[in-house]
Amino acid sequence: MPWCTDCDRFLSPSTVSEDGSCPACGRQVDDSAAVGRKDDAEALPPVPWHLKVLASGVVAYLGWRVVQGIVWLID
């Protein structure tokens, strides 16, 4: 998170000027100011395999519960 030492406060990446300066005092902020910008954003890591397995299990379980609910309504 960008930090302005002169203003003694944290800045959100969207509030830092394009040139990397603080909007209040105009001085350069830490190099981490570019983090979060669309042009410098890193790609997100891949979804872990165990999360995919968990999501598949939840979908299968809820699907089965929907089938049971439909059968219950028909009877």
Secondary structure in CASP SS format (residue, H / E / C, confidence):
PFRMAT SS
TARGET T0000
AUTHOR 0000-0000-0000
METHOD secondary structure of the structure
MODEL  1
M C 1.00
P C 1.00
W E 1.00
C E 1.00
T C 1.00
D C 1.00
C C 1.00
D C 1.00
R E 1.00
F E 1.00
L C 1.00
S C 1.00
P C 1.00
S C 1.00
T C 1.00
V C 1.00
S C 1.00
E C 1.00
D C 1.00
G C 1.00
S E 1.00
C C 1.00
P C 1.00
A C 1.00
C C 1.00
G C 1.00
R C 1.00
Q E 1.00
V C 1.00
D C 1.00
D H 1.00
S H 1.00
A H 1.00
A H 1.00
V C 1.00
G C 1.00
R C 1.00
K C 1.00
D C 1.00
D C 1.00
A C 1.00
E C 1.00
A C 1.00
L C 1.00
P C 1.00
P C 1.00
V C 1.00
P C 1.00
W H 1.00
H H 1.00
L H 1.00
K H 1.00
V H 1.00
L H 1.00
A H 1.00
S H 1.00
G H 1.00
V H 1.00
V H 1.00
A H 1.00
Y H 1.00
L H 1.00
G H 1.00
W H 1.00
R H 1.00
V H 1.00
V H 1.00
Q H 1.00
G H 1.00
I H 1.00
V H 1.00
W H 1.00
L H 1.00
I H 1.00
D C 1.00
END
